[in-house]
Amino acid sequence: MATVWYLRPADTAFGLARRAERRARGRLVDEVGRRALRVADAVIASPLADEAGRHVAERLLASLDGPSFELLVARALDSTGAQRALTRIVQSRAVEEAVAQLAEDAIDRLRDSQVLWSLIRDVVQSPEVSAAITQQGAGFADQIGDELRERSRDADDRLERTAWRLLRRRGTGGGEPSATGAM
């Protein structure tokens, strides 16, 4: 098919017009988007939006209050999917780190607390603790005394066996000494 020479400039002009329209639309969309964002930011920052948000939250919480909500939560928690999700959450590294951080913070606060040191002072000075320490000390002394007696008996037995062996080697008549120690 032969190209008609007079249509070619019209096609070119049409293409240029289409591109100019696309660019203008893009700019318009960008400008409208920017203005819409500014308006949305202004609405969100307004006291009216705060009040509306509070109202919506109160109505939502009011609708969640009651036996139907409790039943919904109970069913959700009884589901195996929720149990798996809760297990994964509890066993997650984030929860582990959060618990460790909470424990460290609590311990740090306790160390700085005068109430804790006052409590420790009262406990240490209590008659019950003093009695327990005394009993523990006596029990420990008894335990050491028992151990020393046992070791002393073992040493006496060894010395006696060694003495018997030495006496047998010298050939002093062979017999064992009498209960008085005489031979």
C-alpha positions as protocol buffer text, in pm:
chain_id: "A"
residue {
  index: 1
  type: MET
  ca { x: 0 y: 0 z: 0 }
}
residue {
  index: 2
  type: ALA
  ca { x: 129 y: 341 z: -87 }
}
residue {
  index: 3
  type: THR
  ca { x: 179 y: 606 z: 179 }
}
residue {
  index: 4
  type: VAL
  ca { x: -20 y: 917 z: 117 }
}
residue {
  index: 5
  type: TRP
  ca { x: 220 y: 1205 z: 149 }
}
residue {
  index: 6
  type: TYR
  ca { x: -26 y: 1452 z: 298 }
}
residue {
  index: 7
  type: LEU
  ca { x: -122 y: 1228 z: 599 }
}
residue {
  index: 8
  type: ARG
  ca { x: 227 y: 1199 z: 735 }
}
residue {
  index: 9
  type: PRO
  ca { x: 253 y: 1549 z: 891 }
}
residue {
  index: 10
  type: ALA
  ca { x: -91 y: 1499 z: 1049 }
}
residue {
  index: 11
  type: ASP
  ca { x: 22 y: 1175 z: 1213 }
}
residue {
  index: 12
  type: THR
  ca { x: 332 y: 1348 z: 1346 }
}
residue {
  index: 13
  type: ALA
  ca { x: 129 y: 1637 z: 1485 }
}
residue {
  index: 14
  type: PHE
  ca { x: -120 y: 1394 z: 1641 }
}
residue {
  index: 15
  type: GLY
  ca { x: 165 y: 1202 z: 1811 }
}
residue {
  index: 16
  type: LEU
  ca { x: 318 y: 1524 z: 1943 }
}
residue {
  index: 17
  type: ALA
  ca { x: -20 y: 1634 z: 2075 }
}
residue {
  index: 18
  type: ARG
  ca { x: -71 y: 1299 z: 2247 }
}
residue {
  index: 19
  type: ARG
  ca { x: 269 y: 1321 z: 2417 }
}
residue {
  index: 20
  type: ALA
  ca { x: 202 y: 1678 z: 2528 }
}
residue {
  index: 21
  type: GLU
  ca { x: -134 y: 1567 z: 2669 }
}
residue {
  index: 22
  type: ARG
  ca { x: 31 y: 1280 z: 2864 }
}
residue {
  index: 23
  type: ARG
  ca { x: 291 y: 1517 z: 3007 }
}
residue {
  index: 24
  type: ALA
  ca { x: 26 y: 1769 z: 3106 }
}
residue {
  index: 25
  type: ARG
  ca { x: -184 y: 1494 z: 3268 }
}
residue {
  index: 26
  type: GLY
  ca { x: 119 y: 1368 z: 3459 }
}
residue {
  index: 27
  type: ARG
  ca { x: 195 y: 1718 z: 3587 }
}
residue {
  index: 28
  type: LEU
  ca { x: -168 y: 1771 z: 3674 }
}
residue {
  index: 29
  type: VAL
  ca { x: -184 y: 1438 z: 3859 }
}
residue {
  index: 30
  type: ASP
  ca { x: 136 y: 1522 z: 4043 }
}
residue {
  index: 31
  type: GLU
  ca { x: 6 y: 1864 z: 4142 }
}
residue {
  index: 32
  type: VAL
  ca { x: -335 y: 1727 z: 4244 }
}
residue {
  index: 33
  type: GLY
  ca { x: -160 y: 1452 z: 4445 }
}
residue {
  index: 34
  type: ARG
  ca { x: 61 y: 1706 z: 4623 }
}
residue {
  index: 35
  type: ARG
  ca { x: -237 y: 1927 z: 4703 }
}
residue {
  index: 36
  type: ALA
  ca { x: -440 y: 1627 z: 4818 }
}
residue {
  index: 37
  type: LEU
  ca { x: -158 y: 1523 z: 5051 }
}
residue {
  index: 38
  type: ARG
  ca { x: -140 y: 1876 z: 5193 }
}
residue {
  index: 39
  type: VAL
  ca { x: -513 y: 1877 z: 5251 }
}
residue {
  index: 40
  type: ALA
  ca { x: -500 y: 1529 z: 5410 }
}
residue {
  index: 41
  type: ASP
  ca { x: -214 y: 1638 z: 5638 }
}
residue {
  index: 42
  type: ALA
  ca { x: -409 y: 1947 z: 5742 }
}
residue {
  index: 43
  type: VAL
  ca { x: -722 y: 1742 z: 5813 }
}
residue {
  index: 44
  type: ILE
  ca { x: -529 y: 1483 z: 6013 }
}
residue {
  index: 45
  type: ALA
  ca { x: -356 y: 1755 z: 6216 }
}
residue {
  index: 46
  type: SER
  ca { x: -681 y: 1934 z: 6293 }
}
residue {
  index: 47
  type: PRO
  ca { x: -857 y: 1908 z: 6631 }
}
residue {
  index: 48
  type: LEU
  ca { x: -1168 y: 1794 z: 6445 }
}
residue {
  index: 49
  type: ALA
  ca { x: -984 y: 1483 z: 6325 }
}
residue {
  index: 50
  type: ASP
  ca { x: -867 y: 1411 z: 6681 }
}
residue {
  index: 51
  type: GLU
  ca { x: -1223 y: 1439 z: 6808 }
}
residue {
  index: 52
  type: ALA
  ca { x: -1357 y: 1220 z: 6526 }
}
residue {
  index: 53
  type: GLY
  ca { x: -1087 y: 962 z: 6590 }
}
residue {
  index: 54
  type: ARG
  ca { x: -1165 y: 960 z: 6961 }
}
residue {
  index: 55
  type: HIS
  ca { x: -1536 y: 921 z: 6887 }
}
residue {
  index: 56
  type: VAL
  ca { x: -1474 y: 631 z: 6647 }
}
residue {
  index: 57
  type: ALA
  ca { x: -1243 y: 461 z: 6896 }
}
residue {
  index: 58
  type: GLU
  ca { x: -1495 y: 497 z: 7178 }
}
residue {
  index: 59
  type: ARG
  ca { x: -1774 y: 354 z: 6965 }
}
residue {
  index: 60
  type: LEU
  ca { x: -1553 y: 68 z: 6853 }
}
residue {
  index: 61
  type: LEU
  ca { x: -1452 y: -14 z: 7210 }
}
residue {
  index: 62
  type: ALA
  ca { x: -1812 y: 14 z: 7326 }
}
residue {
  index: 63
  type: SER
  ca { x: -1920 y: -231 z: 7058 }
}
residue {
  index: 64
  type: LEU
  ca { x: -1645 y: -470 z: 7165 }
}
residue {
  index: 65
  type: ASP
  ca { x: -1754 y: -464 z: 7528 }
}
residue {
  index: 66
  type: GLY
  ca { x: -1974 y: -745 z: 7648 }
}
residue {
  index: 67
  type: PRO
  ca { x: -2028 y: -1120 z: 7626 }
}
residue {
  index: 68
  type: SER
  ca { x: -2024 y: -1138 z: 7247 }
}
residue {
  index: 69
  type: PHE
  ca { x: -1675 y: -990 z: 7236 }
}
residue {
  index: 70
  type: GLU
  ca { x: -1555 y: -1218 z: 7515 }
}
residue {
  index: 71
  type: LEU
  ca { x: -1694 y: -1519 z: 7328 }
}
residue {
  index: 72
  type: LEU
  ca { x: -1523 y: -1404 z: 7009 }
}
residue {
  index: 73
  type: VAL
  ca { x: -1188 y: -1367 z: 7188 }
}
residue {
  index: 74
  type: ALA
  ca { x: -1228 y: -1703 z: 7365 }
}
residue {
  index: 75
  type: ARG
  ca { x: -1299 y: -1880 z: 7036 }
}
residue {
  index: 76
  type: ALA
  ca { x: -1007 y: -1707 z: 6869 }
}
residue {
  index: 77
  type: LEU
  ca { x: -769 y: -1804 z: 7148 }
}
residue {
  index: 78
  type: ASP
  ca { x: -893 y: -2165 z: 7144 }
}
residue {
  index: 79
  type: SER
  ca { x: -815 y: -2203 z: 6775 }
}
residue {
  index: 80
  type: THR
  ca { x: -503 y: -2399 z: 6684 }
}
residue {
  index: 81
  type: GLY
  ca { x: -392 y: -2120 z: 6451 }
}
residue {
  index: 82
  type: ALA
  ca { x: -400 y: -1866 z: 6734 }
}
residue {
  index: 83
  type: GLN
  ca { x: -217 y: -2105 z: 6964 }
}
residue {
  index: 84
  type: ARG
  ca { x: 54 y: -2159 z: 6704 }
}
residue {
  index: 85
  type: ALA
  ca { x: 81 y: -1785 z: 6648 }
}
residue {
  index: 86
  type: LEU
  ca { x: 102 y: -1716 z: 7022 }
}
residue {
  index: 87
  type: THR
  ca { x: 364 y: -1989 z: 7063 }
}
residue {
  index: 88
  type: ARG
  ca { x: 571 y: -1837 z: 6783 }
}
residue {
  index: 89
  type: ILE
  ca { x: 535 y: -1491 z: 6936 }
}
residue {
  index: 90
  type: VAL
  ca { x: 631 y: -1607 z: 7286 }
}
residue {
  index: 91
  type: GLN
  ca { x: 929 y: -1803 z: 7154 }
}
residue {
  index: 92
  type: SER
  ca { x: 1045 y: -1523 z: 6925 }
}
residue {
  index: 93
  type: ARG
  ca { x: 1376 y: -1354 z: 6969 }
}
residue {
  index: 94
  type: ALA
  ca { x: 1204 y: -1016 z: 7003 }
}
residue {
  index: 95
  type: VAL
  ca { x: 1004 y: -1132 z: 7305 }
}
residue {
  index: 96
  type: GLU
  ca { x: 1311 y: -1297 z: 7455 }
}
residue {
  index: 97
  type: GLU
  ca { x: 1510 y: -976 z: 7417 }
}
residue {
  index: 98
  type: ALA
  ca { x: 1221 y: -769 z: 7554 }
}
residue {
  index: 99
  type: VAL
  ca { x: 1189 y: -993 z: 7861 }
}
residue {
  index: 100
  type: ALA
  ca { x: 1565 y: -985 z: 7918 }
}
residue {
  index: 101
  type: GLN
  ca { x: 1562 y: -605 z: 7889 }
}
residue {
  index: 102
  type: LEU
  ca { x: 1267 y: -580 z: 8130 }
}
residue {
  index: 103
  type: ALA
  ca { x: 1446 y: -805 z: 8379 }
}
residue {
  index: 104
  type: GLU
  ca { x: 1766 y: -600 z: 8355 }
}
residue {
  index: 105
  type: ASP
  ca { x: 1573 y: -276 z: 8398 }
}
residue {
  index: 106
  type: ALA
  ca { x: 1384 y: -416 z: 8699 }
}
residue {
  index: 107
  type: ILE
  ca { x: 1708 y: -537 z: 8859 }
}
residue {
  index: 108
  type: ASP
  ca { x: 1874 y: -201 z: 8798 }
}
residue {
  index: 109
  type: ARG
  ca { x: 1577 y: -20 z: 8951 }
}
residue {
  index: 110
  type: LEU
  ca { x: 1578 y: -258 z: 9248 }
}
residue {
  index: 111
  type: ARG
  ca { x: 1949 y: -200 z: 9310 }
}
residue {
  index: 112
  type: ASP
  ca { x: 1886 y: 174 z: 9321 }
}
residue {
  index: 113
  type: SER
  ca { x: 1579 y: 138 z: 9542 }
}
residue {
  index: 114
  type: GLN
  ca { x: 1619 y: 236 z: 9908 }
}
residue {
  index: 115
  type: VAL
  ca { x: 1315 y: 24 z: 9986 }
}
residue {
  index: 116
  type: LEU
  ca { x: 1498 y: -291 z: 9874 }
}
residue {
  index: 117
  type: TRP
  ca { x: 1803 y: -215 z: 10087 }
}
residue {
  index: 118
  type: SER
  ca { x: 1581 y: -138 z: 10385 }
}
residue {
  index: 119
  type: LEU
  ca { x: 1405 y: -471 z: 10334 }
}
residue {
  index: 120
  type: ILE
  ca { x: 1737 y: -656 z: 10311 }
}
residue {
  index: 121
  type: ARG
  ca { x: 1858 y: -485 z: 10630 }
}
residue {
  index: 122
  type: ASP
  ca { x: 1538 y: -584 z: 10813 }
}
residue {
  index: 123
  type: VAL
  ca { x: 1562 y: -945 z: 10694 }
}
residue {
  index: 124
  type: VAL
  ca { x: 1929 y: -981 z: 10785 }
}
residue {
  index: 125
  type: GLN
  ca { x: 1870 y: -836 z: 11133 }
}
residue {
  index: 126
  type: SER
  ca { x: 1562 y: -1049 z: 11203 }
}
residue {
  index: 127
  type: PRO
  ca { x: 1579 y: -1306 z: 11484 }
}
residue {
  index: 128
  type: GLU
  ca { x: 1472 y: -1583 z: 11246 }
}
residue {
  index: 129
  type: VAL
  ca { x: 1771 y: -1522 z: 11016 }
}
residue {
  index: 130
  type: SER
  ca { x: 2009 y: -1501 z: 11314 }
}
residue {
  index: 131
  type: ALA
  ca { x: 1873 y: -1832 z: 11447 }
}
residue {
  index: 132
  type: ALA
  ca { x: 1903 y: -1993 z: 11105 }
}
residue {
  index: 133
  type: ILE
  ca { x: 2264 y: -1875 z: 11070 }
}
residue {
  index: 134
  type: THR
  ca { x: 2346 y: -2002 z: 11419 }
}
residue {
  index: 135
  type: GLN
  ca { x: 2186 y: -2338 z: 11343 }
}
residue {
  index: 136
  type: GLN
  ca { x: 2363 y: -2356 z: 11008 }
}
residue {
  index: 137
  type: GLY
  ca { x: 2695 y: -2274 z: 11178 }
}
residue {
  index: 138
  type: ALA
  ca { x: 2637 y: -2541 z: 11445 }
}
residue {
  index: 139
  type: GLY
  ca { x: 2538 y: -2791 z: 11180 }
}
residue {
  index: 140
  type: PHE
  ca { x: 2849 y: -2708 z: 10982 }
}
residue {
  index: 141
  type: ALA
  ca { x: 3069 y: -2744 z: 11292 }
}
residue {
  index: 142
  type: ASP
  ca { x: 2905 y: -3082 z: 11366 }
}
residue {
  index: 143
  type: GLN
  ca { x: 2967 y: -3187 z: 11009 }
}
residue {
  index: 144
  type: ILE
  ca { x: 3335 y: -3089 z: 11030 }
}
residue {
  index: 145
  type: GLY
  ca { x: 3369 y: -3264 z: 11367 }
}
residue {
  index: 146
  type: ASP
  ca { x: 3217 y: -3583 z: 11221 }
}
residue {
  index: 147
  type: GLU
  ca { x: 3455 y: -3563 z: 10926 }
}
residue {
  index: 148
  type: LEU
  ca { x: 3757 y: -3511 z: 11156 }
}
residue {
  index: 149
  type: ARG
  ca { x: 3652 y: -3806 z: 11377 }
}
residue {
  index: 150
  type: GLU
  ca { x: 3616 y: -4028 z: 11070 }
}
residue {
  index: 151
  type: ARG
  ca { x: 3957 y: -3924 z: 10937 }
}
residue {
  index: 152
  type: SER
  ca { x: 4113 y: -3970 z: 11281 }
}
residue {
  index: 153
  type: ARG
  ca { x: 3968 y: -4324 z: 11301 }
}
residue {
  index: 154
  type: ASP
  ca { x: 4098 y: -4399 z: 10952 }
}
residue {
  index: 155
  type: ALA
  ca { x: 4445 y: -4271 z: 11048 }
}
residue {
  index: 156
  type: ASP
  ca { x: 4440 y: -4476 z: 11373 }
}
residue {
  index: 157
  type: ASP
  ca { x: 4339 y: -4787 z: 11179 }
}
residue {
  index: 158
  type: ARG
  ca { x: 4618 y: -4736 z: 10928 }
}
residue {
  index: 159
  type: LEU
  ca { x: 4875 y: -4679 z: 11199 }
}
residue {
  index: 160
  type: GLU
  ca { x: 4756 y: -4989 z: 11385 }
}
residue {
  index: 161
  type: ARG
  ca { x: 4775 y: -5205 z: 11070 }
}
residue {
  index: 162
  type: THR
  ca { x: 5121 y: -5070 z: 10996 }
}
residue {
  index: 163
  type: ALA
  ca { x: 5234 y: -5145 z: 11352 }
}
residue {
  index: 164
  type: TRP
  ca { x: 5098 y: -5503 z: 11326 }
}
residue {
  index: 165
  type: ARG
  ca { x: 5280 y: -5556 z: 11000 }
}
residue {
  index: 166
  type: LEU
  ca { x: 5605 y: -5431 z: 11149 }
}
residue {
  index: 167
  type: LEU
  ca { x: 5566 y: -5653 z: 11456 }
}
residue {
  index: 168
  type: ARG
  ca { x: 5497 y: -5963 z: 11244 }
}
residue {
  index: 169
  type: ARG
  ca { x: 5805 y: -5905 z: 11031 }
}
residue {
  index: 170
  type: ARG
  ca { x: 6040 y: -5895 z: 11333 }
}
residue {
  index: 171
  type: GLY
  ca { x: 5925 y: -6237 z: 11439 }
}
residue {
  index: 172
  type: THR
  ca { x: 5849 y: -6164 z: 11801 }
}
residue {
  index: 173
  type: GLY
  ca { x: 5684 y: -6489 z: 11871 }
}
residue {
  index: 174
  type: GLY
  ca { x: 5413 y: -6466 z: 11620 }
}
residue {
  index: 175
  type: GLY
  ca { x: 5111 y: -6400 z: 11834 }
}
residue {
  index: 176
  type: GLU
  ca { x: 4902 y: -6094 z: 11841 }
}
residue {
  index: 177
  type: PRO
  ca { x: 4934 y: -5874 z: 12144 }
}
residue {
  index: 178
  type: SER
  ca { x: 4676 y: -5902 z: 12415 }
}
residue {
  index: 179
  type: ALA
  ca { x: 4410 y: -5642 z: 12474 }
}
residue {
  index: 180
  type: THR
  ca { x: 4649 y: -5468 z: 12716 }
}
residue {
  index: 181
  type: GLY
  ca { x: 4911 y: -5448 z: 12446 }
}
residue {
  index: 182
  type: ALA
  ca { x: 5150 y: -5705 z: 12608 }
}
residue {
  index: 183
  type: MET
  ca { x: 5294 y: -5986 z: 12401 }
}
